[in-house]
Amino acid sequence: MPVLNRVRNLAVLELANIPILSLALTGALGMPLTPANLTGLLLVLILVAEGGAYWWLKLAQLSARSSLPAGMGVYRILARVNLALLAGGGVVISAGLVRGGSGTEVWPGFALWVFALLEHVNYFHLQLMHDNRADLSRLARTRRLHRSHLARDLARSSASSRQKVSAGVS
């Protein structure tokens, strides 16, 4: 089934990006391991890991023909935790700039922090990544960004929980 293959590829590629990004930035490109740079890198790696885990959960959901992926309660918490981590990361990177860090001591960390922000938006809010024909044609047709898969699953999970509570089911 093409959808299952697509979701499996997303899961594998997201998780494969963790060592690839780490080795490319710190090894091949020689990014200095300053607090700002490490903060940006860790934030990206956390978001990518969350994304990879979500796609594995989505694959299990689709394979089992369940209504929702498992773990939506955890992702609801992660959405808030991520905001705190991103805010804290902004403070660390700003401190690096205030202390006079420049060039490769701070800017890679800043760029990675921005990338982490975009990853958070891409997973928890709006689909920013359009890497296949169907996504691109929908974007061209509607001329707007759409809610991400995770955002839709979180909304369905909340609606399902509210329905259970109002029906008196625990």
Backbone bond lengths (Angstrom), bond angles and torsions (degrees), N, CA, C in turn:
res aa  C-N    CA-C-N  psi(-1)  N-CA   C-N-CA  omega(-1)  CA-C   N-CA-C  phi
1 M - - - 1.457 - - 1.530 108.47 -
2 P 1.336 117.55 125.67 1.475 121.12 -176.13 1.524 113.91 -59.69
3 V 1.325 118.16 -37.39 1.466 119.97 -178.71 1.527 110.22 -64.80
4 L 1.320 117.07 -43.75 1.465 119.80 179.35 1.523 110.76 -63.37
5 N 1.318 117.26 -40.68 1.470 120.07 178.02 1.527 110.62 -63.33
6 R 1.318 116.51 -41.87 1.473 121.01 179.34 1.527 110.43 -61.33
7 V 1.322 117.25 -47.91 1.466 121.71 -178.69 1.527 110.22 -65.66
8 R 1.328 117.60 -40.93 1.469 120.83 177.57 1.528 110.13 -61.36
9 N 1.323 116.90 -43.73 1.472 120.34 178.04 1.521 111.43 -61.51
10 L 1.324 117.29 -41.64 1.469 120.27 177.93 1.527 110.51 -60.75
11 A 1.329 116.56 -43.89 1.469 120.53 -179.45 1.519 111.01 -62.48
12 V 1.318 116.37 -47.98 1.466 120.61 -177.90 1.525 110.80 -65.13
13 L 1.327 116.31 -46.07 1.467 119.51 -176.64 1.524 112.17 -66.19
14 E 1.328 117.12 -39.71 1.472 118.80 178.41 1.527 109.98 -60.50
15 L 1.322 116.38 -47.83 1.467 118.98 -178.10 1.529 111.56 -69.44
16 A 1.333 117.53 -33.00 1.470 120.43 176.72 1.529 110.79 -66.47
17 N 1.322 116.97 -26.48 1.465 120.35 179.47 1.522 112.91 -66.51
18 I 1.312 117.67 -21.54 1.469 119.87 -178.78 1.526 111.01 -62.19
19 P 1.339 119.35 -57.53 1.479 117.32 178.37 1.528 112.67 -70.47
20 I 1.341 116.87 -32.30 1.467 119.14 -179.36 1.527 110.50 -62.55
21 L 1.330 116.92 -49.91 1.471 120.16 178.95 1.523 111.28 -61.60
22 S 1.308 115.70 -45.75 1.472 119.89 -178.48 1.521 111.50 -59.01
23 L 1.327 116.19 -50.18 1.466 120.18 -177.64 1.527 112.02 -69.24
24 A 1.320 116.60 -39.24 1.464 119.72 -179.23 1.528 110.97 -64.35
25 L 1.319 116.34 -45.78 1.468 119.67 -175.28 1.523 112.68 -75.12
26 T 1.326 116.40 -46.60 1.470 118.19 -175.03 1.518 112.36 -86.89
27 G 1.315 117.22 -27.46 1.459 120.33 -179.12 1.510 112.60 -95.75
28 A 1.314 116.28 -73.57 1.466 121.72 -173.59 1.527 112.44 -61.83
29 L 1.324 117.05 -43.51 1.465 119.65 -178.14 1.522 112.69 -91.58
30 G 1.310 117.25 -10.79 1.464 120.93 175.50 1.513 115.30 65.79
31 M 1.326 116.98 34.21 1.470 119.39 178.39 1.531 109.32 -59.84
32 P 1.336 117.76 126.86 1.469 119.84 178.69 1.532 110.98 -61.40
33 L 1.311 115.69 142.53 1.469 120.77 -177.66 1.523 110.68 -89.14
34 T 1.308 115.74 62.83 1.464 122.11 177.24 1.524 109.16 -86.09
35 P 1.323 118.10 162.39 1.474 119.15 177.74 1.530 112.96 -54.87
36 A 1.327 117.86 -41.82 1.469 120.32 -179.17 1.527 111.04 -64.24
37 N 1.324 116.58 -46.39 1.456 120.20 -178.17 1.526 111.96 -67.10
38 L 1.324 116.52 -42.83 1.465 119.62 178.41 1.530 111.31 -64.70
39 T 1.311 116.97 -37.49 1.464 120.87 178.47 1.521 110.00 -62.29
40 G 1.327 117.00 -49.21 1.460 120.21 178.80 1.514 112.13 -59.89
41 L 1.333 116.09 -44.40 1.460 120.54 179.79 1.528 111.17 -63.01
42 L 1.323 117.02 -46.78 1.476 119.75 -179.33 1.527 111.62 -62.17
43 L 1.310 117.01 -38.75 1.467 119.62 178.27 1.525 111.13 -62.91
44 V 1.320 116.95 -43.87 1.471 120.07 177.83 1.519 109.87 -62.05
45 L 1.330 116.89 -45.50 1.467 120.28 -177.66 1.522 111.49 -63.22
46 I 1.323 117.55 -37.96 1.469 121.31 177.56 1.525 109.93 -62.93
47 L 1.334 116.83 -47.85 1.467 120.16 -178.70 1.519 111.47 -64.97
48 V 1.320 117.30 -40.18 1.467 120.61 178.88 1.531 110.02 -65.54
49 A 1.327 117.50 -39.89 1.472 120.81 177.36 1.530 110.56 -63.38
50 E 1.315 117.31 -42.59 1.464 120.39 177.32 1.525 110.59 -61.52
51 G 1.335 116.19 -41.53 1.459 120.40 178.61 1.520 111.81 -64.47
52 G 1.318 116.83 -45.97 1.466 120.07 178.34 1.517 112.00 -60.36
53 A 1.324 116.29 -43.12 1.469 120.25 178.32 1.528 110.60 -63.36
54 Y 1.335 116.56 -40.46 1.474 119.26 178.47 1.521 110.49 -60.25
55 W 1.339 117.88 -44.51 1.467 119.35 -178.32 1.519 111.17 -65.55
56 W 1.337 118.82 -32.77 1.471 119.92 175.04 1.524 109.79 -66.27
57 L 1.332 116.95 -42.09 1.466 120.29 176.96 1.526 111.23 -64.12
58 K 1.307 116.72 -38.03 1.464 121.53 178.50 1.530 109.91 -66.17
59 L 1.327 116.46 -40.76 1.458 120.47 177.01 1.530 110.82 -60.90
60 A 1.324 116.61 -44.31 1.473 120.25 178.08 1.527 110.81 -62.71
61 Q 1.311 116.88 -41.02 1.469 121.17 178.31 1.522 110.93 -61.05
62 L 1.314 116.62 -49.24 1.463 120.56 -178.05 1.524 111.24 -66.50
63 S 1.321 116.85 -38.58 1.466 120.85 179.15 1.519 111.29 -64.74
64 A 1.332 116.26 -38.65 1.469 120.75 -179.25 1.527 112.47 -87.72
65 R 1.339 115.91 -4.99 1.469 121.86 -177.88 1.534 111.51 58.93
66 S 1.326 114.89 38.82 1.464 121.25 177.08 1.521 109.23 -82.14
67 S 1.313 115.43 163.06 1.465 118.91 -179.14 1.529 112.08 -78.10
68 L 1.322 117.22 -28.45 1.470 121.71 -178.40 1.518 110.12 -142.94
69 P 1.336 116.85 151.90 1.462 118.47 171.95 1.529 109.76 -69.60
70 A 1.306 116.17 153.42 1.466 120.43 173.82 1.524 108.63 -68.45
71 G 1.333 116.33 157.74 1.454 120.94 170.96 1.512 116.81 85.21
72 M 1.310 118.39 13.49 1.463 119.15 -178.23 1.530 111.79 -64.88
73 G 1.320 117.90 -30.50 1.464 120.36 175.68 1.521 111.27 -63.07
74 V 1.329 116.23 -39.64 1.464 120.86 177.75 1.525 109.80 -64.97
75 Y 1.321 116.97 -41.78 1.460 119.94 -179.87 1.532 111.96 -68.10
76 R 1.310 117.21 -30.25 1.469 119.81 175.39 1.536 109.42 -63.65
77 I 1.330 116.67 -40.60 1.467 121.51 177.37 1.532 110.19 -69.37
78 L 1.339 116.64 -43.29 1.468 120.27 -179.71 1.527 111.88 -59.77
79 A 1.326 116.94 -34.26 1.468 119.75 178.97 1.520 110.54 -58.51
80 R 1.326 116.65 -39.53 1.477 120.62 179.31 1.525 111.73 -78.00
81 V 1.323 116.00 -41.29 1.464 120.35 179.33 1.532 109.85 -61.33
82 N 1.332 116.06 -41.26 1.465 119.67 179.20 1.522 111.55 -58.43
83 L 1.319 116.69 -40.95 1.468 119.45 179.97 1.525 110.86 -61.72
84 A 1.323 115.98 -41.05 1.468 119.43 177.79 1.526 110.71 -66.07
85 L 1.329 117.25 -42.37 1.467 120.64 178.74 1.521 111.11 -64.24
86 L 1.318 116.71 -41.97 1.464 120.01 179.09 1.526 111.37 -65.55
87 A 1.316 117.11 -39.16 1.468 120.38 176.87 1.525 109.96 -64.66
88 G 1.324 116.93 -45.39 1.463 120.65 177.28 1.517 111.70 -61.64
89 G 1.329 116.71 -39.48 1.459 120.79 176.80 1.519 111.56 -61.93
90 G 1.326 116.15 -39.53 1.467 120.27 176.58 1.514 111.68 -60.76
91 V 1.331 116.22 -38.15 1.476 120.57 178.56 1.525 110.16 -65.83
92 V 1.328 117.28 -45.45 1.474 120.91 -179.33 1.527 110.52 -61.45
93 I 1.323 116.34 -44.67 1.465 119.95 -178.58 1.527 110.77 -68.67
94 S 1.324 116.95 -39.79 1.470 120.48 176.45 1.523 110.67 -61.89
95 A 1.326 116.48 -40.17 1.468 120.20 178.46 1.525 110.09 -61.93
96 G 1.321 116.93 -37.90 1.462 119.99 177.13 1.518 111.57 -62.43
97 L 1.318 116.85 -38.96 1.466 120.66 177.81 1.523 111.22 -69.19
98 V 1.337 116.40 -42.35 1.469 121.10 -179.37 1.528 110.68 -63.36
99 R 1.321 116.97 -36.92 1.469 120.93 179.57 1.519 112.11 -74.71
100 G 1.314 116.29 1.90 1.454 119.20 176.56 1.512 114.83 93.85
101 G 1.326 116.45 8.16 1.459 118.70 177.24 1.522 109.81 -65.72
102 S 1.290 115.93 140.11 1.460 118.79 179.54 1.514 108.85 -146.59
103 G 1.299 115.70 178.34 1.458 120.07 176.94 1.506 112.28 55.88
104 T 1.317 115.20 -133.31 1.465 120.44 -174.50 1.529 112.98 -74.65
105 E 1.319 118.97 -5.80 1.471 120.92 178.73 1.527 112.18 -77.11
106 V 1.338 117.87 -26.94 1.462 120.92 -174.30 1.525 112.95 -129.69
107 W 1.330 118.21 -40.09 1.463 120.11 -170.51 1.519 114.37 -63.62
108 P 1.323 121.16 -37.19 1.472 118.27 174.47 1.531 111.30 -61.68
109 G 1.321 116.49 -39.66 1.471 120.18 177.63 1.511 111.64 -63.43
110 F 1.330 116.50 -40.07 1.461 120.44 177.24 1.525 110.43 -63.43
111 A 1.337 116.97 -46.54 1.470 120.80 179.18 1.525 110.74 -60.98
112 L 1.321 117.12 -41.23 1.469 120.82 178.64 1.526 110.94 -67.15
113 W 1.324 117.14 -36.73 1.469 121.30 177.04 1.538 109.75 -62.27
114 V 1.331 116.79 -44.01 1.473 120.82 176.85 1.528 109.70 -61.76
115 F 1.328 116.99 -42.16 1.460 121.19 178.39 1.533 110.04 -61.91
116 A 1.325 117.05 -40.79 1.473 120.67 177.55 1.531 110.71 -63.07
117 L 1.326 116.85 -41.52 1.479 120.17 175.63 1.520 110.78 -58.15
118 L 1.327 116.18 -45.55 1.461 120.68 -179.86 1.526 111.30 -65.55
119 E 1.318 117.38 -38.25 1.465 120.68 176.14 1.529 110.66 -62.43
120 H 1.331 116.87 -41.84 1.463 119.97 177.58 1.531 110.24 -60.08
121 V 1.319 116.38 -47.65 1.471 120.25 178.52 1.522 109.74 -61.34
122 N 1.330 117.54 -43.90 1.460 122.52 -178.60 1.528 111.73 -60.71
123 Y 1.297 117.75 -38.61 1.465 120.15 -179.42 1.515 113.41 -85.92
124 F 1.301 117.88 -46.76 1.468 120.62 -169.40 1.525 114.84 -96.28
125 H 1.324 117.79 -6.62 1.464 119.17 -175.92 1.523 113.07 -136.48
126 L 1.320 117.58 -78.20 1.461 122.77 -174.77 1.522 110.81 -118.91
127 Q 1.322 115.81 140.34 1.454 119.92 176.91 1.517 108.85 -74.18
128 L 1.332 116.23 107.97 1.458 121.89 178.87 1.526 111.18 -92.37
129 M 1.329 116.20 -29.66 1.471 121.46 -176.91 1.524 109.71 -84.38
130 H 1.312 115.99 123.13 1.463 122.10 177.55 1.524 106.75 -128.43
131 D 1.327 116.11 94.11 1.460 119.93 -171.62 1.519 114.08 -120.12
132 N 1.334 116.53 15.03 1.454 118.38 175.99 1.523 109.47 -141.49
133 R 1.306 115.34 166.15 1.464 121.00 -173.62 1.525 112.17 -60.29
134 A 1.320 117.84 -41.34 1.469 120.55 -178.38 1.531 111.43 -63.72
135 D 1.327 116.41 -45.19 1.470 119.91 179.05 1.528 111.14 -63.95
136 L 1.312 115.83 -43.49 1.463 119.92 -178.84 1.529 111.64 -66.15
137 S 1.333 117.33 -39.64 1.467 118.60 -179.84 1.525 110.64 -69.79
138 R 1.336 117.61 -36.87 1.462 119.86 176.29 1.530 110.84 -64.06
139 L 1.327 116.68 -41.80 1.465 120.94 178.02 1.533 110.57 -62.89
140 A 1.324 117.09 -43.18 1.463 120.65 179.32 1.534 110.89 -66.28
141 R 1.325 116.02 -39.10 1.468 120.55 -178.20 1.526 111.99 -69.47
142 T 1.332 117.12 -44.83 1.473 120.51 -174.67 1.520 112.72 -93.11
143 R 1.338 117.21 -21.98 1.469 123.28 -179.17 1.529 113.15 58.22
144 R 1.325 114.90 35.02 1.460 119.02 175.91 1.525 109.27 -152.99
145 L 1.316 115.08 157.24 1.463 120.45 175.29 1.523 108.86 -77.99
146 H 1.318 115.64 150.06 1.465 121.04 -179.29 1.523 110.21 -113.03
147 R 1.307 115.05 161.28 1.465 119.51 176.48 1.523 109.16 -60.48
148 S 1.302 114.54 144.09 1.462 119.63 179.74 1.521 110.27 -72.23
149 H 1.325 116.05 163.40 1.465 120.68 178.08 1.525 110.62 -59.52
150 L 1.323 116.67 -44.22 1.466 120.12 -179.83 1.523 110.85 -63.77
151 A 1.320 117.89 -41.66 1.470 120.74 178.78 1.534 110.06 -60.92
152 R 1.327 116.31 -41.41 1.476 119.21 178.58 1.526 111.07 -66.94
153 D 1.335 116.80 -40.16 1.471 119.31 177.84 1.527 111.02 -65.40
154 L 1.332 117.19 -39.55 1.466 120.20 177.50 1.533 110.66 -63.70
155 A 1.318 117.69 -41.07 1.470 120.82 178.84 1.520 110.57 -65.13
156 R 1.337 117.46 -43.30 1.476 120.08 178.14 1.519 110.65 -64.96
157 S 1.317 117.15 -37.27 1.460 121.00 178.37 1.520 110.71 -64.16
158 S 1.332 117.11 -43.25 1.470 120.58 178.13 1.514 110.83 -63.90
159 A 1.333 116.77 -43.65 1.468 120.52 179.76 1.519 110.39 -63.43
160 S 1.322 116.97 -40.59 1.465 121.25 179.14 1.527 110.73 -64.37
161 S 1.319 116.90 -41.67 1.467 120.96 178.25 1.519 111.66 -64.12
162 R 1.338 116.09 -41.80 1.474 120.01 178.83 1.522 111.31 -64.63
163 Q 1.329 117.18 -38.65 1.462 120.82 179.46 1.520 110.27 -65.56
164 K 1.340 116.84 -40.45 1.467 120.45 179.22 1.518 110.19 -64.32
165 V 1.326 116.67 -42.11 1.475 120.64 -179.19 1.534 109.65 -65.63
166 S 1.339 117.08 -44.74 1.465 118.92 -178.16 1.529 111.94 -69.12
167 A 1.348 116.57 -24.63 1.468 119.62 177.90 1.526 111.16 -86.90
168 G 1.325 117.03 -4.14 1.463 120.83 178.80 1.512 113.28 80.45
169 V 1.329 117.90 16.99 1.453 122.17 178.38 1.514 108.09 -91.80
170 S 1.338 116.53 134.31 1.467 118.18 178.53 1.477 112.73 -105.47
